Structures are given as C-alpha cells and as structure tokens.
Amino acid sequence: MSVPIPINGASHNGTPKVQTDVVIVGAGPAGASLACFLAAYGIKGIIVDLNSTSADTPRAHITSMAAMECLRDIGLDVIANKLATKGDCMLHTRWAHSMAGREYARIYSWGNDPKRKGEYEKASPCSPVDLPQTLLEPELVRYATLNGFQIRWNTEYLSLEQNDNNVTVHVVDKVTGIPYSIEARYLFGADGARSRIVTQLEFPLEKHPGGGAAINVLVKADLSHLVKHRMGNLHWIMQPDKEHPEYGWMSIVRMVKPWHEWMFILFPTPGSKLENRPTKEQYLERVRELIGDDTPAEVLRVNVWNINEIVAETYSKGRVFCLGDAVHRHPPFNGLGSNTCIQDAFNLAWKIAFVIQNKAGTEILNTYSEERQPVGKSIVQRANDGFRDHAHIWNALGITLPTVQERTVVLQELEANSPAGRERRKKLETAISQTEHEFHGLGIEMNQLYKSSAIRADDETLGQEANNPDPILYHIPSTKPGRRVPHVWLNTAVPSGLVTTIDLAGKGGFTLFTGIGGEAWKSAAAKLSEELSVPIRVYSIGFGQDYEDPYFDWARVRGVEESGCVLVRPDRFVAWRTKQVEGDATWAEESLGKALRAVLSR
C-alpha cells in the first residue's frame, strides 16, 4: 500500500517514516508517465515533486508516434489526441523576417510532406501531435493518482540510503517544514537536468560543450491573421538588416495554443553572458519587433535555460534508476525530449513490475540501462546536430556577420541576378533541405535497436535487415530481435474492423505471432504462461487464422516462415523469433521456454 504506514513510529533519526512499493522523484513527463505505466501493472507508489503543481510553462510539445504508442498501451492516447493540435497546425516550419514580414523559406514538417506521408502512416497507427507539456503532465498525474499512486507536491528530495532490500528516501515537506522518510523497493530519479540524485550517486556523465543560453518568453497574442496562409507550429525569425539587443539575436516563435498563445524562444548573441537581465518591458518590445505589426501582445512568463549536450554513461546504481532529462540533456530539436522520457519509462516499467511480482529475475533490471543509454546518447547527439544544422541557414542569410551593413548586403544578394546571388540562393536551399533530418526524422524516432540479455538474438540466423540509406530520415520496419514490432493492419475473415499488431501486443504481457502450421506455439505458450506465471497471448495470422493479412503487409515484414514465430515483449519490442517449426509441440515448448527464461533472467 502507498498509504503512509508508520514503521516503529520513527526512522533512525527520529523523523516519521512511511512505506510504499516505489518512490518517484519528479512529476514531469518522465516521472509521471513512469507512474502511469507502473500503476497499470498494479504497482503502488509515491511521487514527490518540489513544485506546487504540474508544469507551468509549455516546454516540450511535439509528441511523436513512438511516445503516443506508449500512451496508447494504457489508453491515454485518446485524451492526448483530444488535447493536442495536429494537421495544418503542424504543416510547416518557416524562416521569416518577422511573423508579419517577408518569408525566406519553409519546409514541410512532422509527416506533412506529401512525399513522406505514406511512410508515417505505415509506421504507426498513431500520428505525431503538438501537445504542450502544460496539458500532458496533468493528465499523466491524474491517471497515476487514480490508479494507485500518491503525489506529494511542495516536497523536496534531500538524500537516499540503499541496501540489498530497499531504498530509504529522505524528503522535507516545504509547506510545514517537516522532514520524513519513505522506504521503498526502488527509487526512480526523474528530477530533471539538475538532478540531485544523479549528482549524489556520482553517475558518470559524458559532456560536450553546450550551445549557450536560451530564453523562453511565453506570450499571449492573437496571430491568426498572420498564419492564415503561413501554417506551421515553428517559425524562425531573423532580421539581419536590423540591430538587435544582446538577449534577442534571433528567435523561434513556437505555437502553444493556436493561434493566441506563443513561445518566443530568444537566442542571445553568441558569446553573450546575459549578465544584465532584460525587464519585462524590454522582452515585450523585442516580441513586438519579431511579430512585425501592431498586434497587441502580453508577456506571461520568462524562463532561461541552457543548451546542453550531456548523457549519463549509466542510468542506474543499485536500486536507483534514473530517466528523462536527469540522464540525457539536450536542446528541443527533433522533438526528442519528452518523447524519449516517456519511452524510458515504458521500457523500465514492465521490468520493475515483473521483478516485484516475481515474474522475472532481478538481473533483467540491468537491461534498462543497457538498452536505453545508447538511445539517450544517440538522441542527445541528434538534437545537438539538429541545432548545429541551423548554422548553415544563419550563414546563408548572413545573420552571423558582425555589422548591419554586411548583413544587409547578404539579403540583397538573395534577390540579385548575379553569380553571387545564385550561389547565395543555392546555399539557402541546401541548408533548408538539410533540416529535413530534424523535421522528418522518422528514423531517429522509430529505429531503436536494443541489445541486452532481455533480447534473445544470439541464435538469430535470419539474415540482415534491408539497407537503410539514411537511418535518421527513414524507418524500415523489421521483426529483428531488439526492434519494435512493426505496425500492420489486420482483419478477421468476416471483416469486423482493422486491428493493428500494436494493439494486439503490449498490455502488460508477452505476445507471440505465428501463422499457418504454427499450432504448436499455442499449446507451448499456454503451458509456459502457467508455469512461469507470465501472460502470453498468441495470435495466428494468415488465411483462416485468428487474424487475416488483407494487405499482405505482415507476410512482407514478419521475417519468418508461416509456421515460425515472433515473440514480442510487453514494451512491444521483439524479444526473439525463429524461422519455422522444426519439431513437435515438445520442441516448440523447449524452444520458446529457453527464449522466455533468457529474456526474463530466470
């Protein structure tokens, strides 16, 4: 139970102590989603957060298909879709002199490019959406607290102690000033980029020089008349032919709520120390310049943050596991931030739940860091590479030059019928095209490949995956162990509505896909499910089977023969596959049992 239960009245230092299954420090996308996923397994816990409420600024906003699939597993994709903006609101990313002024260029974004739409639709039953953190976090907290978790706002994490059996977490209630302790099986550090837990446990960090500071200015302004013919949720505003204040060299104007709430992300002049912070009136003056007409505007809030390039070399130590910004810190380019947080949580939750419920050995917990740290490292690099890619655009528009006169010459060159003009325009075109890796980086979102003892790939003999010409841009679905199970639409013999393999998998258990001739897998799975106390659902796909493959998409992507099988973990990643049935039911039970026990560390 997560209801506070006194243990001998007090802890060793005289402070009250309560007991629960797990403790999560931080109620952001990482911590709150972890609580949701754990709650779906019946795990109880306490979330502590230093703040008095959920996020008060809409920091993260792009929610990818991969993250939406995680939320879909527990039904939260429905409310997420209702709260999110999508479609034309996310149509473009633009570069312009001001919101009202001339446009330099635009590029299709987030699956809206006509030549990429089909890839996005084939990759997932979900669609990318724009869902500000201010709207997502309360729904995550609501789900968690309705399903077994308590949350303690205004509570500061102080320190921890751990042994072979539990973790004791020391906190203080900031309202009353009363310290107390929480004893739990596990502690999860989701306490953000300034993680005290990561610091205290001395997680080794791989650091690269950061990109300096940035300033989020939340603005209320109705710009609907300006975006009517310039649809998009990201607008880079650069004014090379004007002097600019040190704190506002250029800006990304980001839609928060169409079309009356915006985040003006100001980038200071490179090398600026921001020693003198601007007043609210100065920020408003700069916002009005970036809008470019007399639209009324109001500054609601200002936050300063740093562009980091940091990843922890390990995500866990003993009974403490960290996730989200605590272990991977990077700018918001590619929209990888909260999405990676949610996927960290989805990977970790089933493993923790299975261990607590004696369905898996404790060694499986080592695979969390083994699987997610390489993902974190790759997204930190990609996000920062995305930021660096924009330097080519800045150079093409001349904004990096020191004087207004020099920068104005560059703008004039863009219109000139001259060799210099043609070269300048080509540079801009090439630089804009390169940002496709940020705005249509389907591969970096969907191509994760896990390698650990929870992936049974050592007996894999089914050949190499198809060559991917650009793994950042393109996603090639595969049932290779360690890859996410492909999304394929299936149906029943008498059509009753399409069903995706994504919805057949997950839901707290293992899933085994087979086909005609694979009957032995069903009896094998039933026996092993009972023996191991692990849920295993089996679906046969093909003519006359449980589900039919009307588009033949499963036949093209399954990677095994009809009688073979593909075993999918609760987080919908392929754990193991085998080409075909090579014996009787006993052989199938032995083969599947060997794979399951290896995956579950049993």
C-alpha positions as CSV (number, residue, x, y, z in Angstrom):
1,M,0.0,0.0,0.0
2,S,1.2,3.5,-0.7
3,V,-0.8,5.0,2.2
4,P,1.7,6.2,4.8
5,I,2.3,3.5,7.3
6,P,4.5,4.2,10.4
7,I,7.3,1.8,10.9
8,N,8.2,1.5,14.6
9,G,6.9,5.1,14.9
10,A,10.0,6.8,13.5
11,S,13.2,6.3,11.4
12,H,16.6,6.1,12.8
13,N,17.0,9.9,13.0
14,G,13.7,10.4,14.7
15,T,11.7,11.6,11.7
16,P,8.5,9.9,10.6
17,K,8.9,7.1,8.0
18,V,6.3,5.8,5.5
19,Q,6.4,2.7,3.3
20,T,5.5,2.0,-0.3
21,D,6.4,-0.1,-3.3
22,V,8.3,2.6,-5.2
23,V,9.3,6.3,-5.0
24,I,9.5,8.6,-8.0
25,V,11.2,11.9,-7.6
26,G,9.8,14.3,-10.2
27,A,6.4,14.7,-11.8
28,G,7.4,15.7,-15.3
29,P,6.9,13.6,-18.4
30,A,9.4,11.0,-17.3
31,G,8.3,10.6,-13.7
32,A,4.6,11.0,-14.3
33,S,4.5,8.6,-17.2
34,L,6.5,6.0,-15.3
35,A,3.9,6.2,-12.5
36,C,1.2,5.6,-15.1
37,F,2.9,2.6,-16.6
38,L,3.7,1.1,-13.2
39,A,0.1,1.7,-12.0
40,A,-1.2,-0.2,-15.0
41,Y,0.7,-3.2,-13.5
42,G,-0.9,-2.7,-10.1
43,I,2.3,-1.2,-8.6
44,K,1.7,1.4,-5.8
45,G,4.0,4.3,-5.1
46,I,4.6,7.9,-4.1
47,I,5.7,10.8,-6.4
48,V,7.5,13.7,-4.7
49,D,7.9,17.0,-6.5
50,L,9.5,20.2,-5.4
51,N,6.9,22.3,-7.3
52,S,3.4,23.1,-6.2
53,T,1.8,21.9,-9.5
54,S,2.5,20.4,-12.9
55,A,4.5,22.3,-15.5
56,D,3.6,26.0,-15.7
57,T,5.3,26.6,-19.0
58,P,4.8,24.6,-22.2
59,R,8.4,23.4,-22.6
60,A,8.1,20.1,-24.5
61,H,5.4,20.0,-27.2
62,I,5.9,17.6,-30.2
63,T,4.7,14.2,-29.2
64,S,6.0,11.5,-31.6
65,M,4.3,8.4,-32.8
66,A,6.6,6.2,-30.7
67,A,5.6,8.1,-27.5
68,M,1.9,8.0,-28.5
69,E,2.2,4.2,-28.9
70,C,3.4,4.0,-25.3
71,L,0.4,6.1,-24.1
72,R,-1.9,4.0,-26.3
73,D,-0.9,0.9,-24.3
74,I,-2.9,2.3,-21.3
75,G,-5.5,4.2,-23.2
76,L,-4.0,7.7,-22.6
77,D,-3.6,8.3,-26.3
78,V,-7.3,9.1,-26.5
79,I,-7.1,12.1,-24.1
80,A,-3.8,13.1,-25.6
81,N,-5.3,13.4,-29.1
82,K,-8.3,15.4,-27.7
83,L,-6.0,17.9,-26.1
84,A,-3.4,18.1,-28.9
85,T,-3.3,20.2,-32.0
86,K,-2.4,18.4,-35.3
87,G,-3.0,18.6,-39.0
88,D,-2.5,22.0,-40.6
89,C,-1.2,23.5,-37.3
90,M,1.9,21.4,-37.8
91,L,2.2,21.7,-41.5
92,H,5.4,23.7,-41.9
93,T,8.5,25.1,-40.2
94,R,9.2,28.5,-41.6
95,W,12.0,31.1,-41.8
96,A,11.0,34.7,-42.0
97,H,12.0,38.3,-41.2
98,S,9.0,38.7,-38.8
99,M,5.7,36.9,-38.3
100,A,4.1,39.7,-40.4
101,G,7.0,40.2,-42.8
102,R,8.7,38.6,-45.7
103,E,9.3,34.8,-45.7
104,Y,12.7,33.4,-46.6
105,A,11.7,29.7,-46.8
106,R,9.6,26.9,-45.4
107,I,9.7,23.2,-45.2
108,Y,7.0,20.5,-44.5
109,S,7.2,19.1,-41.0
110,W,6.1,16.2,-38.8
111,G,4.8,13.9,-41.5
112,N,3.0,16.5,-43.6
113,D,5.4,16.4,-46.6
114,P,3.4,14.8,-49.4
115,K,6.3,12.5,-50.3
116,R,6.6,11.3,-46.7
117,K,3.0,11.0,-45.5
118,G,2.8,7.3,-46.6
119,E,5.8,6.4,-44.5
120,Y,4.4,7.9,-41.4
121,E,1.0,6.2,-41.9
122,K,2.7,2.8,-42.5
123,A,5.0,3.2,-39.5
124,S,2.4,3.5,-36.7
125,P,-1.4,3.6,-36.0
126,C,-0.6,6.9,-34.2
127,S,0.1,10.3,-35.6
128,P,2.5,13.0,-34.3
129,V,0.8,15.8,-32.4
130,D,1.6,19.1,-30.8
131,L,0.8,18.6,-27.1
132,P,2.3,21.2,-24.8
133,Q,3.7,19.9,-21.5
134,T,1.3,22.0,-19.6
135,L,-1.6,19.9,-21.0
136,L,0.1,16.5,-20.9
137,E,1.5,16.4,-17.4
138,P,-1.8,17.0,-15.5
139,E,-3.4,14.1,-17.4
140,L,-0.4,11.8,-16.6
141,V,-0.6,12.8,-12.9
142,R,-4.4,12.3,-12.9
143,Y,-4.1,8.8,-14.3
144,A,-1.4,7.8,-11.9
145,T,-3.2,9.2,-8.8
146,L,-6.4,7.5,-9.8
147,N,-4.7,4.1,-10.1
148,G,-2.6,3.6,-7.0
149,F,0.0,6.5,-6.8
150,Q,0.0,9.4,-4.3
151,I,1.7,12.7,-5.2
152,R,3.3,15.0,-2.7
153,W,3.7,18.5,-4.1
154,N,6.0,21.0,-2.4
155,T,8.2,18.2,-1.3
156,E,12.0,18.4,-1.6
157,Y,14.1,15.3,-2.1
158,L,17.2,15.5,0.2
159,S,19.1,12.2,0.1
160,L,18.9,8.5,0.0
161,E,20.3,5.3,1.5
162,Q,20.0,1.9,0.0
163,N,20.8,-1.7,0.8
164,D,20.2,-5.1,-0.7
165,N,16.5,-5.0,0.1
166,N,15.2,-1.4,-0.1
167,V,15.9,2.3,-0.5
168,T,15.2,4.9,2.1
169,V,14.4,8.4,0.7
170,H,14.7,11.4,2.9
171,V,12.4,14.4,2.0
172,V,11.1,17.5,3.6
173,D,7.6,18.9,3.2
174,K,8.2,22.6,2.2
175,V,4.8,23.7,3.5
176,T,5.1,22.5,7.0
177,G,8.9,22.2,7.1
178,I,8.5,18.6,8.5
179,P,11.1,16.1,7.2
180,Y,10.2,12.5,6.8
181,S,11.5,9.3,5.1
182,I,10.0,6.9,2.6
183,E,11.1,3.3,2.5
184,A,10.5,1.6,-0.9
185,R,11.7,-1.3,-3.0
186,Y,13.0,1.1,-5.7
187,L,13.7,4.8,-6.3
188,F,13.4,6.5,-9.7
189,G,15.2,9.7,-10.3
190,A,13.2,11.8,-12.8
191,D,14.3,15.1,-11.3
192,G,15.4,16.8,-14.4
193,A,18.5,18.3,-15.8
194,R,19.8,19.5,-12.4
195,S,19.2,16.0,-10.9
196,R,20.3,15.9,-7.3
197,I,20.1,12.1,-7.4
198,V,22.4,11.8,-10.4
199,T,24.8,14.1,-8.6
200,Q,24.7,12.4,-5.2
201,L,25.2,8.9,-6.8
202,E,28.0,10.3,-9.0
203,F,26.7,8.9,-12.2
204,P,29.5,9.4,-14.8
205,L,28.4,12.0,-17.4
206,E,29.6,12.3,-20.9
207,K,29.7,16.1,-21.5
208,H,30.3,18.2,-24.6
209,P,30.4,22.0,-24.8
210,G,26.9,23.4,-24.7
211,G,25.3,25.9,-27.1
212,G,24.8,28.6,-24.5
213,A,21.7,30.0,-23.0
214,A,18.2,30.5,-24.5
215,I,15.2,32.4,-23.1
216,N,11.6,31.2,-23.3
217,V,9.2,34.1,-23.4
218,L,5.5,33.0,-23.1
219,V,3.3,35.4,-25.0
220,K,-0.4,36.0,-25.3
221,A,-1.1,37.4,-28.8
222,D,-3.7,36.6,-31.5
223,L,-1.6,35.9,-34.6
224,S,-4.3,34.1,-36.5
225,H,-4.4,36.8,-39.2
226,L,-0.6,36.2,-39.8
227,V,-0.6,32.4,-40.0
228,K,-3.7,32.0,-42.1
229,H,-1.5,31.5,-45.2
230,R,1.6,30.5,-43.3
231,M,0.5,27.4,-41.4
232,G,3.1,25.9,-39.1
233,N,4.0,25.5,-35.4
234,L,7.6,26.6,-35.7
235,H,8.7,30.0,-37.1
236,W,12.4,31.0,-37.2
237,I,12.5,34.8,-37.1
238,M,15.8,36.5,-38.2
239,Q,16.3,40.2,-39.0
240,P,19.9,40.5,-40.4
241,D,19.3,44.1,-41.6
242,K,18.4,45.4,-38.1
243,E,20.3,46.0,-34.9
244,H,19.3,43.5,-32.2
245,P,19.5,43.5,-28.5
246,E,22.1,41.2,-26.9
247,Y,19.4,39.0,-25.4
248,G,17.4,38.6,-28.7
249,W,19.7,37.9,-31.6
250,M,17.1,35.7,-33.3
251,S,14.0,33.7,-32.2
252,I,12.0,30.6,-32.8
253,V,8.3,31.5,-32.4
254,R,6.5,28.4,-31.4
255,M,2.8,27.8,-31.3
256,V,1.4,26.8,-28.0
257,K,-2.3,27.2,-28.5
258,P,-3.5,28.1,-32.0
259,W,-3.3,30.9,-32.6
260,H,-3.3,33.0,-29.5
261,E,-0.6,31.7,-27.2
262,W,3.1,31.5,-28.3
263,M,6.5,30.8,-27.0
264,F,9.1,33.2,-28.3
265,I,12.4,31.4,-27.8
266,L,15.1,34.0,-27.9
267,F,18.7,33.2,-28.6
268,P,21.2,35.7,-27.3
269,T,24.1,37.0,-29.3
270,P,26.8,34.2,-29.4
271,G,29.2,34.5,-26.5
272,S,26.8,36.7,-24.5
273,K,26.9,36.2,-20.8
274,L,23.5,37.7,-20.1
275,E,24.8,39.5,-17.1
276,N,22.1,42.1,-17.2
277,R,18.7,40.5,-17.4
278,P,16.2,42.5,-19.5
279,T,13.0,43.8,-18.0
280,K,9.6,42.5,-18.9
281,E,9.0,45.7,-20.9
282,Q,12.2,45.0,-22.9
283,Y,11.2,41.5,-23.7
284,L,7.8,42.8,-24.9
285,E,9.5,45.3,-27.1
286,R,11.6,42.6,-28.7
287,V,8.5,40.4,-29.1
288,R,6.7,43.2,-30.9
289,E,9.6,43.6,-33.3
290,L,9.5,39.9,-34.0
291,I,5.8,40.0,-34.7
292,G,6.2,42.8,-37.1
293,D,2.9,44.6,-36.9
294,D,0.7,46.3,-34.2
295,T,-0.8,43.1,-32.9
296,P,-1.4,43.5,-29.1
297,A,0.8,41.2,-27.1
298,E,1.3,40.4,-23.4
299,V,4.3,38.6,-21.8
300,L,3.1,36.0,-19.5
301,R,6.3,34.3,-18.2
302,V,10.0,34.3,-18.8
303,N,12.4,31.3,-18.3
304,V,16.1,30.9,-19.0
305,W,17.6,27.5,-19.9
306,N,20.8,26.1,-21.3
307,I,21.5,24.2,-24.5
308,N,23.2,21.1,-23.2
309,E,24.9,18.1,-24.7
310,I,25.2,15.7,-21.8
311,V,24.3,12.0,-21.3
312,A,24.9,9.7,-18.4
313,E,27.1,6.7,-19.1
314,T,24.8,4.5,-16.9
315,Y,21.2,5.0,-15.9
316,S,21.2,3.0,-12.7
317,K,23.0,2.2,-9.5
318,G,21.8,-0.5,-7.1
319,R,18.0,0.1,-6.5
320,V,18.1,3.6,-8.0
321,F,17.1,4.1,-11.7
322,C,17.2,7.5,-13.4
323,L,15.4,8.6,-16.5
324,G,14.4,11.5,-18.6
325,D,16.4,14.8,-18.5
326,A,18.2,13.5,-15.4
327,V,20.3,11.3,-17.7
328,H,20.0,12.8,-21.2
329,R,20.1,16.6,-21.6
330,H,19.9,18.3,-25.0
331,P,18.0,21.1,-26.9
332,P,14.5,20.5,-28.1
333,F,15.5,20.0,-31.8
334,N,13.9,17.0,-33.5
335,G,11.2,17.0,-30.7
336,L,13.0,14.2,-28.9
337,G,12.8,15.4,-25.3
338,S,9.6,14.3,-23.6
339,N,9.2,11.5,-26.2
340,T,12.4,9.9,-25.0
341,C,11.4,10.4,-21.4
342,I,8.1,8.5,-22.0
343,Q,9.9,5.7,-23.8
344,D,12.5,5.4,-21.0
345,A,9.6,4.9,-18.6
346,F,7.8,2.4,-20.8
347,N,11.0,0.3,-21.1
348,L,11.6,0.4,-17.3
349,A,8.1,-0.1,-16.0
350,W,7.4,-3.7,-17.2
351,K,10.8,-4.9,-15.9
352,I,10.3,-3.4,-12.5
353,A,6.7,-4.7,-12.3
354,F,7.8,-8.2,-13.3
355,V,10.6,-8.3,-10.7
356,I,8.3,-7.0,-7.9
357,Q,5.7,-9.6,-8.9
358,N,8.3,-12.4,-9.1
359,K,7.8,-12.9,-12.8
360,A,11.4,-12.0,-13.7
361,G,14.8,-12.2,-12.1
362,T,16.5,-9.1,-10.8
363,E,19.2,-9.3,-13.5
364,I,16.6,-8.1,-16.0
365,L,16.9,-4.6,-14.4
366,N,20.4,-4.3,-15.7
367,T,19.0,-4.3,-19.2
368,Y,17.2,-0.9,-18.7
369,S,20.5,1.0,-18.8
370,E,21.9,-1.4,-21.5
371,E,19.0,-0.7,-23.8
372,R,18.1,2.9,-23.1
373,Q,21.6,4.5,-22.6
374,P,22.6,4.1,-26.3
375,V,19.2,5.6,-27.3
376,G,19.8,8.5,-25.0
377,K,23.3,9.0,-26.4
378,S,22.0,9.0,-30.0
379,I,19.2,11.5,-29.3
380,V,21.5,13.9,-27.5
381,Q,23.8,13.9,-30.5
382,R,20.9,14.2,-33.0
383,A,19.3,17.1,-31.1
384,N,22.5,19.0,-31.0
385,D,23.3,18.1,-34.6
386,G,19.9,19.5,-35.5
387,F,20.8,22.7,-33.7
388,R,24.1,22.9,-35.5
389,D,22.5,22.2,-38.9
390,H,20.7,25.6,-38.5
391,A,24.1,27.4,-38.6
392,H,24.2,26.8,-42.3
393,I,20.9,28.7,-42.6
394,W,22.2,31.5,-40.5
395,N,25.3,31.8,-42.6
396,A,23.2,31.7,-45.8
397,L,21.1,34.6,-44.5
398,G,24.1,36.4,-43.2
399,I,22.9,36.8,-39.7
400,T,26.3,35.7,-38.3
401,L,28.1,38.7,-39.8
402,P,29.2,41.4,-37.4
403,T,27.6,44.5,-38.9
404,V,24.2,45.5,-40.2
405,Q,25.8,46.7,-43.4
406,E,27.4,43.3,-44.2
407,R,24.2,41.5,-43.3
408,T,22.1,43.8,-45.5
409,V,24.4,43.0,-48.5
410,V,23.7,39.3,-48.0
411,L,19.9,39.9,-48.0
412,Q,20.3,41.9,-51.2
413,E,22.3,39.1,-52.8
414,L,19.3,36.7,-52.3
415,E,17.4,38.8,-54.9
416,A,20.3,39.6,-57.2
417,N,20.6,38.3,-60.8
418,S,24.3,37.5,-60.4
419,P,26.7,34.7,-59.7
420,A,26.9,35.7,-56.1
421,G,23.1,35.8,-55.9
422,R,22.7,32.4,-57.4
423,E,25.3,30.9,-55.1
424,R,23.6,32.5,-52.1
425,R,20.2,31.1,-53.0
426,K,21.7,27.7,-53.6
427,K,23.3,27.8,-50.1
428,L,20.0,28.7,-48.6
429,E,18.2,25.9,-50.4
430,T,20.7,23.3,-49.4
431,A,20.7,24.4,-45.8
432,I,16.9,24.3,-45.6
433,S,16.9,20.8,-47.1
434,Q,19.3,19.6,-44.5
435,T,16.8,20.4,-41.8
436,E,14.6,17.5,-43.1
437,H,16.7,15.4,-40.6
438,E,15.1,17.4,-37.8
439,F,11.5,17.9,-39.1
440,H,11.1,14.5,-40.8
441,G,13.5,12.4,-38.7
442,L,11.2,9.3,-38.7
443,G,14.2,7.0,-38.4
444,I,15.7,8.5,-35.2
445,E,12.2,8.2,-33.7
446,M,11.4,4.6,-34.7
447,N,14.7,2.8,-35.4
448,Q,15.8,1.9,-31.9
449,L,17.7,-1.4,-31.7
450,Y,18.0,-2.9,-28.2
451,K,20.9,-5.2,-27.3
452,S,20.8,-6.9,-24.0
453,S,20.1,-10.2,-22.2
454,A,16.4,-9.3,-22.5
455,I,16.7,-9.7,-26.2
456,R,17.3,-13.2,-27.5
457,A,19.4,-12.6,-30.6
458,D,22.4,-14.9,-30.2
459,D,20.8,-17.7,-32.2
460,E,19.5,-15.3,-34.9
461,T,20.1,-16.8,-38.4
462,L,17.6,-15.0,-40.5
463,G,19.9,-12.7,-42.3
464,Q,20.5,-8.9,-42.4
465,E,17.9,-6.2,-42.4
466,A,17.2,-4.2,-45.6
467,N,19.7,-1.5,-46.2
468,N,18.6,1.9,-44.8
469,P,20.1,4.8,-46.9
470,D,19.6,7.3,-44.1
471,P,18.7,5.8,-40.6
472,I,17.9,9.3,-39.3
473,L,15.3,10.0,-42.0
474,Y,13.8,6.6,-42.8
475,H,12.2,3.8,-40.9
476,I,12.4,0.3,-42.3
477,P,10.2,-2.0,-40.2
478,S,11.6,-5.3,-39.1
479,T,11.0,-8.2,-36.7
480,K,14.7,-8.5,-35.9
481,P,15.1,-9.1,-32.1
482,G,15.6,-5.7,-30.4
483,R,13.5,-3.8,-32.9
484,R,9.9,-2.5,-32.2
485,V,7.3,-4.8,-33.6
486,P,6.1,-3.5,-37.0
487,H,2.6,-1.9,-37.2
488,V,0.5,-3.8,-39.6
489,W,-3.3,-3.6,-40.1
490,L,-5.0,-7.0,-39.8
491,N,-8.7,-8.2,-40.0
492,T,-10.8,-11.1,-39.3
493,A,-12.1,-13.5,-42.1
494,V,-15.5,-11.7,-41.9
495,P,-14.4,-8.1,-41.7
496,S,-15.1,-6.6,-38.3
497,G,-12.7,-3.6,-38.4
498,L,-9.0,-3.4,-38.9
499,V,-6.8,-4.2,-35.9
500,T,-3.1,-3.2,-35.6
501,T,-0.4,-5.5,-34.4
502,I,0.5,-2.7,-32.0
503,D,-2.8,-3.2,-30.1
504,L,-2.5,-7.0,-30.1
505,A,0.9,-6.6,-28.4
506,G,1.7,-4.9,-25.1
507,K,-1.0,-4.6,-22.5
508,G,1.2,-6.0,-19.7
509,G,2.2,-9.3,-21.3
510,F,4.1,-11.1,-24.0
511,T,2.7,-11.6,-27.4
512,L,3.6,-14.4,-29.9
513,F,2.7,-14.0,-33.6
514,T,2.7,-17.1,-35.7
515,G,0.8,-18.4,-38.8
516,I,-0.5,-21.4,-40.7
517,G,1.4,-24.5,-39.4
518,G,2.3,-22.8,-36.2
519,E,-0.3,-24.5,-34.0
520,A,2.4,-26.0,-31.7
521,W,3.2,-22.5,-30.4
522,K,-0.3,-22.0,-28.9
523,S,-0.1,-25.1,-26.7
524,A,3.6,-24.3,-25.8
525,A,2.7,-20.7,-24.8
526,A,-0.3,-21.8,-22.7
527,K,1.9,-24.3,-20.7
528,L,4.7,-21.8,-20.3
529,S,2.4,-19.0,-19.3
530,E,1.0,-21.1,-16.5
531,E,4.4,-22.4,-15.5
532,L,6.1,-19.0,-15.4
533,S,3.1,-17.0,-14.3
534,V,3.6,-14.7,-17.2
535,P,0.8,-13.6,-19.6
536,I,1.5,-14.8,-23.1
537,R,-1.1,-14.1,-25.9
538,V,-0.8,-16.0,-29.2
539,Y,-2.2,-14.8,-32.5
540,S,-2.0,-16.8,-35.7
541,I,-2.0,-14.6,-38.8
542,G,-3.0,-15.8,-42.3
543,F,-5.8,-17.3,-44.3
544,G,-8.4,-18.9,-42.0
545,Q,-6.4,-17.9,-38.9
546,D,-7.2,-15.7,-35.9
547,Y,-6.4,-12.7,-38.0
548,E,-6.0,-12.3,-41.7
549,D,-3.4,-10.3,-43.5
550,P,-5.6,-8.5,-46.2
551,Y,-2.8,-6.2,-47.5
552,F,-0.1,-9.0,-47.2
553,D,1.9,-6.5,-45.1
554,W,2.6,-9.0,-42.3
555,A,3.8,-11.5,-44.9
556,R,6.3,-9.0,-46.2
557,V,7.6,-7.9,-42.9
558,R,7.4,-10.8,-40.5
559,G,10.8,-12.1,-41.4
560,V,9.9,-15.8,-40.6
561,E,8.1,-18.6,-42.4
562,E,4.3,-19.1,-41.8
563,S,4.9,-21.7,-39.1
564,G,7.7,-19.6,-37.4
565,C,7.0,-17.2,-34.6
566,V,7.8,-13.7,-33.4
567,L,7.9,-13.2,-29.6
568,V,7.1,-9.6,-28.5
569,R,7.9,-8.2,-25.1
570,P,5.4,-6.1,-23.0
571,D,7.0,-2.9,-24.3
572,R,6.3,-4.1,-27.9
573,F,9.9,-4.8,-28.8
574,V,10.8,-8.1,-30.4
575,A,12.4,-10.4,-27.9
576,W,13.0,-13.5,-30.1
577,R,12.0,-15.1,-33.3
578,T,12.5,-18.4,-35.1
579,K,12.1,-19.2,-38.7
580,Q,9.7,-22.2,-38.6
581,V,8.5,-25.1,-36.5
582,E,11.2,-27.8,-36.6
583,G,9.6,-30.4,-34.4
584,D,6.6,-31.3,-32.4
585,A,4.8,-29.5,-29.5
586,T,7.6,-30.5,-27.1
587,W,10.2,-28.9,-29.4
588,A,8.2,-25.7,-29.5
589,E,7.8,-25.6,-25.8
590,E,11.5,-26.2,-25.2
591,S,12.5,-23.5,-27.8
592,L,10.0,-20.9,-26.5
593,G,10.8,-21.7,-22.9
594,K,14.5,-21.3,-23.4
595,A,13.9,-17.9,-25.0
596,L,11.5,-16.7,-22.4
597,R,13.7,-17.7,-19.5
598,A,16.6,-16.0,-21.0
599,V,14.6,-12.8,-21.6
600,L,13.2,-12.9,-18.0
601,S,16.5,-13.7,-16.4
602,R,15.0,-16.9,-14.9
